[in-house]
Amino acid sequence: HRRIHSGERPFTCPRCAKGFKTPYERQRHALTHLAAEKPFRCGDCGKDFPAANALLLHRRQRCQDKPHTCGVCGKRFTYGHSLKVHERVH
């Protein structure tokens, strides 16, 4: 708590030496360095991502990667939880 109000920034980025108050802020900042390094490409739309989990999230939300299918009506869902909620309709 004191660190936030004192202005102390002990968590330093190893690439650019910028200081941060928390490890989380430093980690979030590190993603900006990866912006130029995006080795994960969506095969559907061609958009590039810095991390595999970001590509997976994109595919599920934007590119219709819906692996969960209702056995009754065939409707597809991104998340298993959404399918379970839907199945209550039948």
N, C-alpha and C positions, 0 to 999 in steps of 0.2 A: 504494500500500500504506500509506504514512504517513497519508494522508487518512482511511482507515478507522479507524485507531487514535487519531488526534488529535481526532476528533470534528468536523473541518472539514466544512462542507456548502456548497460553492461553487455548486452547481447549484440555482438558485431557480426556483420555479414562477411564471410571469408572471401567473397569475390570483390566487394567494393568498399569494405570497411565502414559502411554506414551502421550507426548504432541504433538499437531498439530497446524498449523498456521490458519487453517480454519475449520469451522464446517463440511464442506463437506469432508475434508480429514479424520476427526475423524469418520464420518459416514461410509466412505469407509473402513477404518481400522476395524471398528466394525464387518464387514462381515467376517474378518479373524477369529474372535472368534466363529462365527457361523459355520465355515467350519467343525468342528467336530459334530455340531448339525444340521443334515439335515433330518428333519422330513417329507419332501415332496418327495415321490417316484413316478417315472414315471411307470405307469402300463404296458407300452409296452416294455421298455428296462431295467427297474430296476435301473436306475441312480437316485441318491438322490440329493435333492436341499435344501438350507437353507431357501428359501422363496417361497410362493405360486406363486408369479409373475414370478420367475425364472423358475419354473416348467412349467407354462403356455407358456412362451416364448420357452422353449426347445421343448415342445410338438408341437407347431406350426411350428417351424423351422426344427426339426430333426425327429419327429415321425409321420409326415404326418397328424397332426390334422388340417384338412382343412374344416372349417365349411361353407364356401361360395361357392355355386355351380352355375355355369352358367345354366340358364334355357333353353338355346338354344342347347348347345352341351354337357352339363354335366361335363365340365372341372371344377375341384375344386381348390380353392384358400385359402391361409392362411389368407389373409387380404381382407376386403371388398373393399378397394381402388384398389387392384390388379384386382378384379373381374370387377369393373367399367371400368378400362382401357381396359380389355379384351373385354367387351361387345361392345365396339366401333368397334370391328372387324366385328361383325355380321351386 
